[in-house]
Amino acid sequence: AAWVEECFGETWGAVCGYLNWVSGATDNAIYPTLFLEYVTSIAGWEVGGWERFGYVAAYTVALALVNYSGLEIVGNASLVVCIIAMSPFVILTVVGAPKVVTSRWFQLPEENAYDKEESLFDNDFQTPLPLLTCTNILWRPFLNNMFWNLNSFDAAASFAGETSCVRTTYPRGIYLGLIMCVAFYILPLLVAVGATDYRQDEWVDGHLGKVAVD
């Protein structure tokens, strides 16, 4: 927002700051829900209604309190959360790798795996846009997930001023971050798909937790 304000004036700087806040608020809102989905799928719980809302709200408030505690505790907590979040995928990859059947990577979805009129978001959010099915691949959700999983690299520019040698350190960090991001997505998914025989319509929110348990 500061850079936009410097280039285009206060009005567009304010617009950029507001849109960035909206983007962050809506994007971060999904993580408590995904966390609950994984916990309930692994534990076999059935949570819905106000009980579900209560769990998500409590988790959100707890994270908000951590943020209000100061930058130092946020940094340390982020490192702990990163280790806790990544360790199950590392374990899944190592334990599941010997069980992989590589031919499963190249299996296309069944012709009737999805109804052409079905919503993109498991009937929780209706959309008039078509699924753009081609060669039995749902291209719209596929491209949407690819974009979401690999976005926000532009936000790294905020740290450019905090590095001692931007010319060398910054590009190295970007490349390393991109490689790590792609690896932590691709490797667990290759193992999960290759070591199991679930149908495509069974891959819903929290399904990796069920794969890990199995």
N, C-alpha and C positions, 0 to 999 in steps of 0.2 A: 504494500500500500504506500509506503514511503517513497519507493522508486516511481510509482505511477503518479503520485502527487507532485514529485519533482519534475516529471516530464510533461504532465498534462494538466496540472493545476489541482486545487483543493477539491473541486467537485468530483472529478473522476477518481481522485485518491480516496474520497469518502465512499464512493460507489464500490471501488475495488475492495476496500476494507470490509464493508458490509457484506458483499457477496462472498468474500473469503470466510467471514464468520458463519454465514448461513451454510456454506459448503462444509465447513468443519463440523458444525453442529449436527447436520443431517448425516454426514458420513460416519462420525463417531458414534451416533446413536445405534448403529447396527451391532456394535461389538458386544454390549451386554446381552443382546438377544442371541447372538451366535454362541456366546459363552454358555448361556442357559441351555441352548439346544444341544451342545456337546455333553454337558453334564447330565441332562435328562436322558439322552440317548444311551449313554454309557451305563447310568444307574438304573435305567428302565422305569423311570418315573413318568407319570402322566400329570402334567402341570398345565393349567389353563385358567382363563378368566382373571379374576382379581388376584388369585394366588400367583399367577405368572407375572402380572403387573407388579405385584409387591416385590418379587425377587429381582426383577429387572431394575425397578426404581431404587431398591436398597443398594444394588451393585453400582448403579450410576452415582448415587449420593456418596458412597464410599470413595469412588475414584475422584469425585469433585473435591472432597475434603483433602485428599492427598495433594491435589493441585494447589489448593489454597494454603498448604503448609509451607510452600517455598520451593525455590528452584533446586536446592541441593537434595531435598528428599524426593523430589520428582525425578531427578536424574538417577538416584540410587534405586528408586522403586521401578523406574523404567527398565533398568538393567535386570533386576530380579524378575519382573514380568516377562521380559524377553527370553530369559533362560527357561522359565517355567513353561512359556508358550511354545518354544522351539523344541524342548527336550522330547515331548511325545512323538513329534514327527521324525526326529533323529532315531529314536528307538524303533518306531514303525518301519523306517527305511532299512535299518540294519537287520531287524528280526525277520521282516517280510521278504527281503531280497532273495533268499534261497528258494522261496516258494513261487517266484514269478514265472509265469508262462508267457513268453514274449508274443506268441500269436494273438493273445487277447488285446494287445495294443492296437491291432489293425482291424478289429472287428467293428463294422459299421452298425449303427442302431437299427433295430428292426423297423420294418416299414410302418407298422401300426403302433410303434412305441408311444407316440404322442398324437393326440387329436389335433388336427390342423387348427381348430378353433380354440384350443386350450390356452389359458392365460400363461404368461411367462412366469408368474410368481406363485405357482401352486394354488391358484384360485384365491389368493389373499389380496391380490391387486389386479383389477381388471384393466386391460389395455386394448385399444382398438387396432393396434399395429399388428401386422402378420408376423408369424414366427420365421418366415423366410427359410423354409425347409428346402434344402438342395442336397442331393446325394445322401439323403437321410441324416443330414447334420443340421441342427437348429442354429443357423448362423447368427441370428440376432442376439440370443442369450450368450452364445459363444464369444462373439466379438465384444459384447458388453462386459463379460467377465474378464476377458483379456485386458480391456482398457482399465477396468477398475483395479485389477491386481497389479498393474504395472504403472499406475499414474503417480502423481505427486513428486516426481523427481525434480520438477521445477522448483518445488519448495526448498530444495537443498541450497538454492542461491542465498537464502537468508543467512547461511553460515559462512558465506564467502568472506565476509568482513572479519570473522573470528579466527581465521586461519593465518598462520605466520607466513606461508608462502603459497599464495593462491595459484600461481602458474603451474606448480607441480602437485601440491597436495590435493587441490580441489578435483582435477580430472581423475587422479588416482582413486580418490574416494568415490566418485560417481561410478567409475567402471567397476570397482570392487563391490559397491552396493548393488549395482545392476546384476552382476554375476551371482551374488549371494541371494538376491531376491528371486531370480529365475530358478536357481538351483533348489531353494527351499520350497518352491511351488512344484517344479517338474518332477524331482526325484521321488517325493512321497506319493504323488499322484501316479507315477509310473509303477511304483511298487503296489499301491492300493488297487489299481486296475488290473495289473498283471497277476496278482496273487489271489484275486477273488473272481467270482463269476456273476456278480450282481447285474441285473438289467439296468438300462440307462434310466428308466423312470424311477428306480429306487435310490438314485443319487440325489438326495435332497439335503436341506440344511442339517448339519450335524451328523451326516452319514459316515464321515471319516472316523468318528468315535466308535460307531458300530463295527466298521472294518477293523479297527485296532483291537477291539474286544474279541472278534472272531479269529 
